[in-house]
Each structure stands twice: as C-alpha cells, then as structure tokens.
Amino acid sequence: MARFTLSTTHDSRHPTKQVQILRSRVSRPKGSLTEAQLATCLLQIAECKAKCCRLEQDVDDFYMTCDELIKTLAEKHCCKVEYITGLLMNSSQFKATRKITLRNVVAHDIHLQANERDEKMTLEEINAAVDCAMLQPRSKEEGSHLKKQLDKKHTLCRVGLCENNLSASADARSVVARIQDEIMTLYECTGTRCIALFTRGHVDDGFIPTYAESGGSMDFFIQATKTSGIDFLRMYEQWSCIQDQAPQSLETLNTICHDVSPGPAAHRNPTSCVSFAWRDITKQLYIEDITKSKDLSMSYTNYLIKIQLQQEVKLVGRPDHIPFVNPSKLGTIDRMRTIRDGLRSGSIHWVRLKAHELTEVKQEVERGRKDGTLMSTRKKHADAGKKRKNATPEESEDEDDEEQDEDSEELPRSAGVPTIAGAPFADFSEWLAKMACAP
C-alpha cells in the first residue's frame, strides 16, 4: 500500500521496518490542481455534504423513533429508560468498571468469616452464600462498612509490603521485566531511548541490582564519563543502601529559623520553604517570574507597603495565634515548626490580591501615612541637630593621631614594662645597665 503520510525521522533511519498507516492523510500542496480538477473537487465536496446532511436527518428520525419505543417499553414493564437502553445496546449493567459493588463486598465478607472459622469454601459455595445474603435487608451503615473493608483489602494488595525477601524479589523482577518491555516497545515505535537503574533499598534485601535500557543506552556512561554502566550501578547500590541509615540532625531554633526566614537570595535555594511558598503564587516558578526582581526579600515591619502594595500579593493560611513577626523573634521552636510545616505543605501560601483588596490596601496605606502610624520611627543619632562638616583626609589623620595620644596618656602603664623609680624603660638592655649601676 502506498504511503500518503510524511515519514518520521525514526522511520527514515529504518526503511525496512513496517509503518503504522495513519487514517488522516496529508493534504496536497496548493497549486497542484487545475481549474477543472478544482471545480470537480468542489462539486464532490458539495455532494458529500448533502449526503451527510440527509444521513444525519435520517439518523435523527431513527433515534427519535427509538426513544419513543424505549419509553413505551419502560412504561409497559415498569422499568427505567436507562435499563432498557442498556439491554438494547448490550452494555454492562455495572455502574462503574472495576469498582467496588455490593455483591463484591458481601462475597469478601463471607470469605473472611470462613477464614476465621478455618473453613474452606469453593467458589460455587461462596456464590450460593452471596445469593442468599443479597436477599437479606442491610442498612446503609453496614454496606458502607463492608465497602471500606474491601477497599482496605485492595489498598493492602496494591501497596502493602511483601511477606518475605523471596516474594519482594519476585515482585521487583516482574516489574523490571514489564518496564523493559515497555521501553523497548517505545524505542521500536518512536526511537525514544531510555535507561532505568534498579537496586535494593537496604543491604539485607534480596533483590539483585539490574537495569533496563533500550537502544544501547548503557554505552552512554562509558562514552560520556569514562565509567562503565555497571560501575554506576554499583555506586547507585552503595548510595541506596546507606540512605536513611545515618542519624537525623536535631532541629534547633537556628536550623528552623534558617529554613523559614527569607533572605535576598532565598528564592535561589530549591530546598527553602520560602522558595516553595513564593513559587506557589499563580503557579509561577520563581520570584523573578512574579516581580522581575532578583533581590526581593520578605519584610515583616513594612509588610503592608513592600509586599501587599508593591508586589500585590498576600500571605494566607498563617495561624492567628502566632504573631506576624520575623521568625527569629517567635521565641519557641513549636511556633517555628508550625510555620515551616505550613509552608512546606502549602497550607500557608501566597496569593495575588484582587482588585478590591488592592484598593483597600491603598486606602489603609493612605490613612496610615496621614496618621503617622504606618512607618516605624528610626532611632535618632546621638549628635542629632548638630551641624557636621566633611573633614579632609589630612584633618582626619591629625584628629586620629591626637585621639591616639590622648588615649595613650589616659591609659594606665602596663604591668609588664619594667620601671625604676617610676620611670619606664622600653629597652631591656638599658634596664639591665641601670640595675647594674644601682647600689
């Protein structure tokens, strides 16, 4: 069969392989048809549209007739319209595919009761017991309890731990084999290469480290890093076996405060809680994407102006019983841990201010500026109100020398300098000569 689609790059590299023919075909380039051919195509398109319209009208009439007949059958046999429609369409009567049903939960409960009595029941006996149990009245609370019981069993079978190392290794090998088949199929169809490393999580586990690759991807290690893929697998095994074995560092006020307190470069640290909190706003990645500022830092004293007014954002979800101050001033590790966990989980996050909220913030800022209560007063200098002049370099050096002389006169004499009759001697030889001449 001739191909009407453009070949992929992977197909062009492997011309001998069979190609899946697409249903949709690539349109011919413009200008390749003559006027007569174009007119013929337009007539064919018009006839096709007319046929489709007539067919759609007949189908609509047929469905209207079917709806009337279905309603008649439902009224005649006292059934729902959906039930009759399902019978006519030969569809399944289950409300949801592979979901928990009442019959399944009853069968599971009967099987559990038989296991508690150490009885063995065949499938026919279980089905007969289920048929009898389905006829008995059952409250909604009991049915909900049975569904939760079966759901718990399904969850245990899906994510529960294996019973021993043998079953764990068999399960791991089965998953690795399925992954190998999938990535090989992906490579054969699309040319996408993939590599996956598998190793045990503890030194006592029985799983043997292995890998899954397609397209010779294991050669990447030796060609790019001059280290074989097997050596990388061994290093990965060593790294995996020592994880979660080292003792965890204790949380202190300083460590938690370092995680919670934002600095000018906090957004550059991918492990920072503040980085996650800033990144949550409008699903932006970093602060640069939001404010176009690379040196933005959190401000608690001027939060209303620098954060809400200038950046048009606000922090929501912060507990009311914790003061809105710098984390270093919270004082207790419980408060800091609450703030940190909230930032990590997302319960404390940033949101953009709406138009009416931004208007309220502007009005509050104007009122605070008029009252003089918005900005905190700065501490006054000791020489406030006095005139100061800029000293020249020569004057500043002279003043420094004078200050040093005054300081040297005021300071008491050192006890380590030898003296005779109150006169100090800086030279030790001079002191010895004086001592020799002394009576």
PyMOL commands that set and color helices and strands:
alter all, ss='L'
color gray80, all
select helices_A, chain A and resi 9-13+35-77+81-89+102-116+123-134+140-159+165-190+219-225+229-242+253-260+266-268+273-283+287-291+303-311+327-329+333-345+355-371+393-410+428-437
alter helices_A, ss='H'
color red, helices_A
select strands_A, chain A and resi 194-198+210-214+313-316+349-352+419-420+423-424
alter strands_A, ss='S'
color yellow, strands_A
deselect
rebuild
show_as cartoon
